[in-house]
C-alpha cells in the first residue's frame, strides 16, 4: 500500500478544505466570544509494526503477567500466615514478599521503596526521557490493551473512524457491545487482581463464587475495575495530557543530553507530498504522510517539536522508518536523540551520546546508597521489639515494709513465626526485684516470659526497690530481655519513680 493510500480520508479532507472564516460581529451586536475550551476529538491510533511496537508488546505481556500472576505464586510459611508469595494482610497488618515479612513498625521500608522508585524515575528520565510514560505506566499499558481489543473488533484506524461516523446498524451495535463487554471483563479482572494482593487468592475465589467475600473486597474490585474501565477505555490520552502531574515534573529533569523522541527538522524540511520515485535532492525527506500523527496514542505531531503530550513511546519512529524504507531514504528522520546531538548532526558534526553527567551520576549514586542501606537493614534487622510504658497514676506506691513499687506495661513483639521464651532481668538499680502478674506471686531477680509466634506478648510488671537506693525522683532503670533460643538481647531504658530526697 502506498503512502498516499495509507493517509486517512479525514486527513486529506482537512488538508484540502479551506480555512473556516472567522465569525464577524454584526452591527448593533456585541463582539463574538471565542470559547476557551477546544472541542474533544477522539484519538484513533493506527496500528504499526516495528522495534518500538515489539518492545511495547513484550513489556505489556511481562507487566500484565506479573500483575495478574503475582498473587498466585505460593511461598510456604510456618504458622498461620497464608502461603502466598506476595501478600499485604490487612487483618494482621503485615506484608509478605517471599521470605521477607514486614510489620507495621517497619513502615520505613515502604518509605525506602518509594524513595527508590522516585530516584529511579528521575534517573531513567534524565537518561531516556519519558520511557516510564511510554512503556511501563499502568495507564499506558491498559490503554494499549483496550485499544488492541477495539482494533480486533472494529478494525484499524480508518475502519473505526468510519464506523463511529456512520449510522447505527446491527453490525455496529454488536461490535460496540462486545467491545464494551470485553472491556468490562478486563476491568473486573484488574480489580480482582488488585484485591488478590490483600487476600489469600485461592480462598478469595471461593469466597467470591459463594458470595461470602467482605464488602471491602467487592468495593475494591468495583473501584479499581471502574477506574480501569473509564481511564483506559474512555479517558485514554486525556489522563496523560491533562490529569497526570508527572509530565509537568519531567520538564525539570530533562537536559540537552536527555534522549527524547525528536524530529530532524534540518533534514525533513521543507516537507511535502512525494511519489515513490521522486528526487529528494532539493527538498526535505518528510513526505507529509502524517503517519507519525496517526500512530501516536495521544495524537501528537512530533514534527512541531517536543511537547507535553508526547509520551515517548516511539511508535512514530516505527511509522517514519517504514516510510523512509519505502523511499530508500536513511532511517531516523524521527528518532530517539538529544538536543545536543541534533544540533551537532545538523551541522554535520555528529557527537556521541553523553550518558555520564552530573545529574545521572548523582541519581545513580543515590540509587546505590539507598539500595545498600535497605539491603543492610533487612539483613541485620532484629526480629524482636520491646516497648515499656511506665504507669502514670500513681507513679509509685509505698509498701508496708517501706519499699517502693512501680508498675509497667511490658510488650514483647515476636516477629518470628515460632513461639519463643524470653529471659527478663533488671539493670541499673541495685537491689531491685520484679514480679510479673500471672507468672507467680513472689518478687524475683529474673523471670521468663513466653510469647507466641507472630504476636505481641503483653505483661504487667511490678518493680520493687528500697527508697534509700534511689538517687532522685527518677532513677534510671534498664530492662534487659534476651531470647533463650537465639541469644538475641534487647535493652530498654526506663525510670523508677520515687519521692526524692
C-alpha positions as CSV (number, residue, x, y, z in Angstrom):
1,X,0.0,0.0,0.0
2,X,1.4,3.4,-1.0
3,X,1.9,6.2,1.5
4,X,-0.9,8.3,-0.2
5,X,-3.3,5.3,0.2
6,X,-2.4,5.0,3.9
7,X,-3.3,8.6,4.7
8,X,-6.7,8.7,6.4
9,X,-9.5,10.2,4.3
10,X,-10.3,12.8,7.0
11,X,-6.6,13.9,6.9
12,X,-6.9,14.5,3.2
13,X,-10.2,16.3,3.6
14,X,-8.7,18.5,6.3
15,X,-5.8,19.4,4.1
16,X,-8.0,20.2,1.1
17,X,-10.7,22.1,2.9
18,X,-10.3,25.9,3.0
19,X,-9.8,27.5,6.4
20,X,-13.1,28.4,8.0
21,X,-13.7,32.2,8.0
22,X,-13.7,34.0,11.3
23,X,-17.0,35.0,12.6
24,X,-17.7,38.7,12.4
25,X,-19.7,40.8,14.7
26,X,-22.8,42.3,13.1
27,X,-23.8,45.9,13.5
28,X,-25.5,46.5,16.8
29,X,-24.3,43.3,18.2
30,X,-21.5,42.7,20.8
31,X,-18.2,41.1,20.0
32,X,-18.2,37.4,19.3
33,X,-16.8,35.5,22.2
34,X,-14.4,32.6,21.4
35,X,-14.5,29.5,23.6
36,X,-11.6,29.0,25.9
37,X,-12.0,25.2,25.5
38,X,-11.2,23.2,22.5
39,X,-13.7,20.6,21.3
40,X,-12.6,17.0,22.1
41,X,-11.8,14.8,19.1
42,X,-11.4,11.1,19.8
43,X,-8.0,9.7,19.0
44,X,-8.0,6.6,16.8
45,X,-4.4,5.4,16.8
46,X,-3.3,3.3,13.8
47,X,-1.6,0.0,14.3
48,X,2.1,0.0,13.3
49,X,4.8,-2.7,13.4
50,X,8.4,-2.2,14.3
51,X,11.0,-2.2,17.0
52,X,9.2,0.0,19.5
53,X,5.9,-1.7,18.9
54,X,7.6,-5.0,19.7
55,X,9.2,-3.6,22.8
56,X,5.7,-2.3,24.0
57,X,4.2,-5.7,23.3
58,X,6.9,-7.5,25.2
59,X,6.6,-5.2,28.2
60,X,2.8,-5.3,28.1
61,X,2.8,-9.1,28.4
62,X,5.6,-9.1,31.1
63,X,3.9,-6.4,33.3
64,X,0.4,-7.8,33.0
65,X,1.7,-11.3,33.6
66,X,3.5,-10.1,36.8
67,X,0.4,-8.2,37.9
68,X,-2.2,-11.0,37.4
69,X,0.1,-14.0,38.3
70,X,1.8,-12.4,41.3
71,X,-0.9,-13.4,43.9
72,X,-0.9,-17.0,42.7
73,X,2.7,-17.8,43.4
74,X,3.0,-19.9,46.5
75,X,5.5,-19.5,49.3
76,X,5.4,-21.9,52.2
77,X,5.3,-20.1,55.5
78,X,5.3,-21.5,59.1
79,X,2.4,-20.6,61.4
80,X,-1.0,-19.3,60.3
81,X,0.1,-16.9,57.6
82,X,-1.2,-17.6,54.1
83,X,1.2,-19.4,51.8
84,X,1.2,-16.6,49.3
85,X,4.5,-15.1,47.9
86,X,3.2,-11.5,47.7
87,X,0.6,-10.5,50.3
88,X,-0.5,-7.5,52.2
89,X,-2.5,-8.9,55.1
90,X,-4.7,-6.1,56.5
91,X,-6.2,-8.4,59.2
92,X,-2.8,-8.9,60.8
93,X,-1.3,-5.6,59.5
94,X,1.7,-7.3,57.9
95,X,3.2,-7.5,54.4
96,X,4.9,-10.5,52.9
97,X,7.3,-10.7,50.0
98,X,8.8,-14.1,49.5
99,X,10.8,-14.7,52.7
100,X,10.5,-11.1,53.9
101,X,7.8,-10.2,56.5
102,X,7.2,-6.5,57.2
103,X,5.4,-5.4,60.3
104,X,3.6,-2.0,60.9
105,X,6.6,-0.8,62.9
106,X,8.8,-1.3,59.9
107,X,6.8,1.1,57.6
108,X,10.1,2.9,56.9
109,X,10.9,0.1,54.4
110,X,7.9,1.4,52.4
111,X,9.5,4.8,52.6
112,X,12.7,3.3,51.2
113,X,10.9,1.7,48.3
114,X,9.1,5.0,47.5
115,X,12.5,6.8,47.5
116,X,14.0,4.1,45.2
117,X,11.0,4.4,42.9
118,X,11.3,8.2,42.7
119,X,15.0,8.3,42.2
120,X,14.8,5.5,39.7
121,X,12.3,7.5,37.7
122,X,14.5,10.6,37.9
123,X,17.5,8.6,36.7
124,X,15.8,7.0,33.7
125,X,14.1,10.2,32.8
126,X,17.4,12.1,32.7
127,X,18.8,9.3,30.5
128,X,16.0,8.2,28.3
129,X,13.2,10.8,28.6
130,X,9.7,9.6,29.2
131,X,10.3,5.8,29.0
132,X,8.1,5.3,32.0
133,X,5.1,7.0,30.4
134,X,5.7,5.4,27.0
135,X,6.3,1.8,28.1
136,X,5.6,0.9,31.7
137,X,3.0,3.3,33.1
138,X,-0.2,1.4,34.1
139,X,-2.3,3.9,32.2
140,X,-0.2,3.3,29.0
141,X,-0.3,-0.5,29.4
142,X,-4.1,-0.8,29.9
143,X,-4.9,1.8,27.3
144,X,-2.8,-0.3,24.8
145,X,-4.8,-3.4,25.8
146,X,-8.1,-1.7,25.4
147,X,-7.1,-0.2,22.0
148,X,-6.0,-3.6,20.8
149,X,-9.4,-5.1,21.7
150,X,-11.1,-2.2,19.9
151,X,-8.9,-2.8,16.8
152,X,-9.6,-6.5,16.8
153,X,-13.4,-6.0,16.9
154,X,-13.8,-2.8,14.9
155,X,-10.8,-2.7,12.6
156,X,-7.8,-0.4,12.3
157,X,-7.9,3.4,12.4
158,X,-9.8,4.2,9.2
159,X,-12.4,1.4,9.8
160,X,-13.0,2.7,13.3
161,X,-13.4,6.3,12.2
162,X,-15.8,5.2,9.5
163,X,-17.9,3.1,12.0
164,X,-18.0,5.9,14.6
165,X,-19.2,8.4,11.9
166,X,-21.7,6.0,10.3
167,X,-25.3,5.3,11.4
168,X,-26.1,2.7,13.9
169,X,-26.6,-0.7,12.3
170,X,-26.9,-4.2,13.7
171,X,-23.2,-4.8,12.9
172,X,-22.1,-1.7,14.7
173,X,-24.3,-2.4,17.7
174,X,-23.0,-5.9,18.1
175,X,-19.3,-4.9,17.7
176,X,-19.6,-2.0,20.1
177,X,-21.5,-4.1,22.7
178,X,-19.0,-7.0,22.5
179,X,-16.1,-4.4,22.8
180,X,-17.6,-2.9,26.0
181,X,-18.3,-6.4,27.4
182,X,-14.7,-7.4,26.9
183,X,-13.5,-4.1,28.4
184,X,-15.7,-4.8,31.5
185,X,-14.3,-8.3,31.9
186,X,-10.7,-6.9,31.7
187,X,-11.6,-4.2,34.2
188,X,-13.2,-6.6,36.7
189,X,-10.2,-9.0,36.3
190,X,-7.9,-6.0,37.1
191,X,-10.0,-5.2,40.2
192,X,-9.8,-8.9,41.3
193,X,-6.1,-8.9,40.7
194,X,-5.6,-5.9,43.0
195,X,-7.8,-7.4,45.7
196,X,-5.9,-10.7,45.5
197,X,-2.8,-9.0,46.8
198,X,-4.6,-8.2,50.0
199,X,-6.2,-11.7,50.4
200,X,-5.3,-15.3,50.0
201,X,-6.0,-15.6,46.3
202,X,-7.4,-19.2,46.1
203,X,-9.6,-18.6,49.1
204,X,-10.7,-15.3,47.6
205,X,-12.0,-17.0,44.5
206,X,-14.0,-19.4,46.7
207,X,-15.5,-16.6,48.7
208,X,-16.5,-14.7,45.6
209,X,-18.1,-17.7,44.0
210,X,-20.1,-18.3,47.2
211,X,-20.8,-14.6,47.6
212,X,-19.1,-14.7,51.0
213,X,-16.4,-12.1,50.4
214,X,-16.5,-9.0,52.6
215,X,-17.9,-5.7,51.4
216,X,-14.3,-4.3,51.3
217,X,-13.4,-6.9,48.6
218,X,-16.4,-6.1,46.4
219,X,-15.8,-2.3,46.9
220,X,-12.1,-2.7,45.9
221,X,-12.9,-4.8,42.8
222,X,-15.6,-2.3,41.6
223,X,-13.5,0.8,42.3
224,X,-10.3,-0.5,40.7
225,X,-12.3,-2.1,37.8
226,X,-14.3,1.1,37.4
227,X,-11.3,3.3,37.2
228,X,-9.6,0.9,34.7
229,X,-12.7,0.9,32.5
230,X,-13.1,4.7,32.5
231,X,-9.4,5.7,32.3
232,X,-8.2,3.1,29.8
233,X,-11.4,2.8,27.8
234,X,-12.6,6.4,27.5
235,X,-10.3,9.0,29.0
236,X,-7.1,7.5,27.5
237,X,-4.8,10.2,26.3
238,X,-6.6,12.8,28.4
239,X,-5.2,11.2,31.5
240,X,-1.6,11.6,30.1
241,X,-2.1,15.2,28.9
242,X,-4.4,16.8,31.5
243,X,-4.8,14.6,34.6
244,X,-1.3,13.2,35.3
245,X,1.1,15.6,37.1
246,X,4.2,13.5,36.1
247,X,4.7,15.2,32.7
248,X,5.0,18.6,34.4
249,X,7.7,17.3,36.7
250,X,9.7,15.7,33.9
251,X,10.3,19.0,32.2
252,X,12.7,19.9,35.1
253,X,14.5,16.5,34.7
254,X,15.4,16.8,31.0
255,X,18.6,18.5,29.9
256,X,20.3,18.9,26.5
257,X,21.7,15.4,26.6
258,X,18.4,13.5,27.6
259,X,17.3,11.1,24.9
260,X,13.8,12.1,23.7
261,X,11.7,11.5,20.6
262,X,12.9,14.1,18.1
263,X,12.2,15.1,14.5
264,X,15.2,16.1,12.4
265,X,13.8,19.3,11.1
266,X,17.0,20.2,9.4
267,X,16.7,17.1,7.3
268,X,12.9,16.8,6.9
269,X,12.0,20.3,5.8
270,X,10.7,21.6,3.5
271,X,8.2,18.7,3.7
272,X,5.6,17.8,1.0
273,X,3.9,15.1,-0.8
274,X,6.2,12.8,-3.0
275,X,5.8,9.8,-5.2
276,X,7.9,6.7,-4.7
277,X,10.4,7.5,-7.4
278,X,10.7,11.3,-6.6
279,X,14.0,13.0,-6.2
280,X,14.9,14.5,-2.8
281,X,17.9,16.5,-3.8
282,X,16.2,19.9,-3.5
283,X,13.6,19.1,-0.8
284,X,13.3,17.6,2.7
285,X,12.8,13.9,3.3
286,X,9.4,14.3,5.1
287,X,6.7,13.4,2.6
288,X,3.9,14.7,4.9
289,X,2.1,11.4,5.1
290,X,1.0,12.1,8.7
291,X,1.5,8.5,9.7
292,X,3.6,9.7,12.7
293,X,0.5,11.5,13.9
294,X,-1.9,8.7,13.1
295,X,0.0,6.0,15.1
296,X,0.5,8.3,18.1
297,X,-1.7,7.3,21.1
298,X,-2.1,11.0,22.1
299,X,-2.4,12.4,18.6
300,X,0.8,14.4,18.9
301,X,2.6,15.8,15.8
302,X,6.2,15.4,16.8
303,X,7.3,17.5,13.8
304,X,6.1,20.5,15.8
305,X,8.8,19.9,18.3
306,X,8.9,18.4,21.8
307,X,5.5,18.6,23.5
308,X,3.9,17.8,26.8
309,X,1.5,15.4,25.1
310,X,4.3,13.2,23.7
311,X,4.7,10.2,26.0
312,X,7.9,8.9,24.3
313,X,6.5,5.6,23.1
314,X,8.5,5.7,19.9
315,X,5.6,4.4,17.6
316,X,6.1,7.4,15.4
317,X,9.7,6.3,14.9
318,X,8.4,2.9,13.6
319,X,6.0,4.5,11.3
320,X,8.5,7.0,9.9
321,X,11.2,4.4,9.4
322,X,8.7,2.3,7.4
323,X,8.1,5.3,5.1
324,X,11.9,6.0,4.8
325,X,12.5,2.4,3.8
326,X,9.8,2.7,1.1
327,X,11.5,5.8,-0.4
328,X,15.0,4.3,0.0
329,X,15.9,7.1,2.4
330,X,18.0,6.8,5.6
331,X,16.1,5.9,8.7
332,X,16.0,8.2,11.7
333,X,14.1,11.2,10.4
334,X,12.1,10.7,13.7
335,X,14.3,9.1,16.3
336,X,15.4,9.0,19.9
337,X,18.1,11.6,20.3
338,X,19.2,14.5,22.4
339,X,19.1,18.2,21.6
340,X,22.9,18.5,21.6
341,X,23.2,15.6,19.2
342,X,20.5,17.1,16.9
343,X,22.3,20.4,16.7
344,X,25.6,18.7,16.0
345,X,24.2,16.5,13.4
346,X,22.5,19.5,11.7
347,X,26.0,21.0,11.4
348,X,27.4,17.7,10.0
349,X,29.4,17.2,13.2
350,X,27.9,14.1,14.9
351,X,28.9,13.6,18.6
352,X,28.4,10.5,20.8
353,X,25.7,10.2,23.4
354,X,26.6,11.7,26.7
355,X,25.2,9.4,29.4
356,X,27.7,10.2,32.2
357,X,26.9,13.7,33.5
358,X,26.4,15.3,36.9
359,X,22.7,14.6,37.3
360,X,22.9,10.9,36.2
361,X,25.9,10.3,38.4
362,X,24.0,11.8,41.4
363,X,20.9,9.8,40.7
364,X,22.9,6.6,40.3
365,X,24.8,7.2,43.5
366,X,21.5,7.8,45.4
367,X,20.1,4.5,44.0
368,X,23.2,2.6,45.1
369,X,23.2,4.2,48.6
370,X,19.5,3.7,49.3
371,X,19.6,0.2,48.0
372,X,22.6,-0.7,50.1
373,X,21.1,0.8,53.2
374,X,17.8,-1.1,52.7
375,X,19.7,-4.4,52.0
376,X,21.9,-4.0,55.1
377,X,18.8,-3.1,57.2
378,X,16.9,-6.1,56.0
379,X,19.8,-8.5,56.5
380,X,20.6,-7.2,60.0
381,X,17.2,-6.3,61.4
382,X,16.1,-7.7,64.7
383,X,13.0,-10.0,64.9
384,X,12.4,-8.7,68.5
385,X,10.9,-5.4,69.6
386,X,10.3,-4.2,73.1
387,X,8.0,-1.5,74.4
388,X,7.8,-0.4,78.0
389,X,5.2,2.0,79.4
390,X,5.5,3.4,82.9
391,X,2.4,3.6,84.9
392,X,1.4,7.3,85.2
393,X,-1.1,7.3,88.1
394,X,0.2,6.6,90.6
395,X,3.8,7.0,89.7
396,X,4.9,4.8,92.7
397,X,3.3,3.0,95.7
398,X,4.8,2.7,99.2
399,X,4.6,-0.8,100.6
400,X,4.1,-1.8,104.2
401,X,7.8,-2.7,104.6
402,X,8.9,0.8,103.4
403,X,10.0,-0.2,99.9
404,X,8.6,1.4,96.8
405,X,6.9,-0.2,93.8
406,X,6.5,1.0,90.2
407,X,4.1,-0.5,87.6
408,X,4.9,-1.1,83.9
409,X,3.2,-2.4,80.9
410,X,5.8,-4.6,79.1
411,X,5.2,-5.5,75.5
412,X,7.3,-8.0,73.5
413,X,6.8,-8.2,69.8
414,X,7.9,-11.6,68.5
415,X,8.3,-11.2,64.7
416,X,9.2,-14.8,64.2
417,X,6.7,-17.5,63.3
418,X,7.6,-19.8,66.2
419,X,6.8,-19.3,69.9
420,X,9.7,-18.0,72.0
421,X,10.7,-17.8,75.6
422,X,12.4,-14.6,76.8
423,X,14.5,-14.0,79.9
424,X,13.9,-10.7,81.7
425,X,16.1,-9.1,84.3
426,X,16.9,-5.6,85.6
427,X,20.0,-3.5,85.4
428,X,21.0,0.0,86.7
429,X,19.1,-0.1,90.0
430,X,20.9,-2.2,92.7
431,X,18.7,-4.5,94.8
432,X,15.6,-4.1,92.6
433,X,13.3,-7.1,92.1
434,X,10.4,-7.7,89.8
435,X,7.1,-9.6,89.7
436,X,5.0,-10.4,86.6
437,X,1.3,-10.7,87.1
438,X,0.1,-14.2,86.3
439,X,3.6,-15.7,86.5
440,X,4.0,-16.1,90.3
441,X,3.2,-14.0,93.3
442,X,6.8,-13.6,94.6
443,X,9.4,-11.0,93.7
444,X,12.4,-12.3,91.8
445,X,15.6,-11.0,90.2
446,X,14.8,-12.7,86.9
447,X,11.7,-14.1,85.1
448,X,10.9,-16.0,81.9
449,X,8.2,-14.7,79.6
450,X,6.6,-16.9,76.9
451,X,5.4,-15.2,73.7
452,X,3.5,-16.9,70.8
453,X,4.9,-16.6,67.2
454,X,3.9,-13.6,65.1
455,X,2.2,-11.9,68.1
456,X,2.6,-9.3,70.8
457,X,3.0,-10.5,74.4
458,X,1.7,-8.0,76.9
459,X,2.7,-8.3,80.6
460,X,2.0,-6.4,83.7
461,X,5.4,-6.0,85.5
462,X,5.9,-4.6,89.0
463,X,9.4,-3.5,90.1
464,X,10.2,-3.0,93.8
465,X,13.2,-1.2,95.3
466,X,14.4,0.3,98.6
467,X,13.9,4.1,98.8
468,X,17.5,4.6,100.2
469,X,18.9,3.2,96.9
470,X,17.2,5.9,94.8
471,X,19.3,8.8,93.7
472,X,16.5,11.2,92.8
473,X,12.8,11.3,91.9
474,X,13.5,9.5,88.7
475,X,16.3,6.8,88.8
476,X,17.4,5.2,85.6
477,X,16.3,1.6,85.2
478,X,17.1,-0.8,82.3
479,X,15.1,-3.8,81.3
480,X,17.3,-6.5,79.8
481,X,15.4,-9.0,77.6
482,X,17.1,-12.0,76.0
483,X,15.9,-14.7,73.7
484,X,16.7,-18.0,75.3
485,X,16.8,-19.8,71.9
486,X,18.9,-17.4,69.8
487,X,20.7,-15.3,72.5
488,X,19.4,-12.1,71.0
489,X,19.4,-9.3,73.6
490,X,17.3,-6.2,73.7
491,X,17.7,-3.4,76.3
492,X,15.0,-0.8,77.1
493,X,15.8,2.2,79.2
494,X,13.1,3.4,81.6
495,X,13.0,5.0,85.0
496,X,12.0,4.2,88.6
497,X,9.9,6.9,90.3
498,X,10.2,7.8,93.9
499,X,9.6,10.7,96.4
500,X,13.1,12.0,96.1
501,X,15.5,13.1,98.8
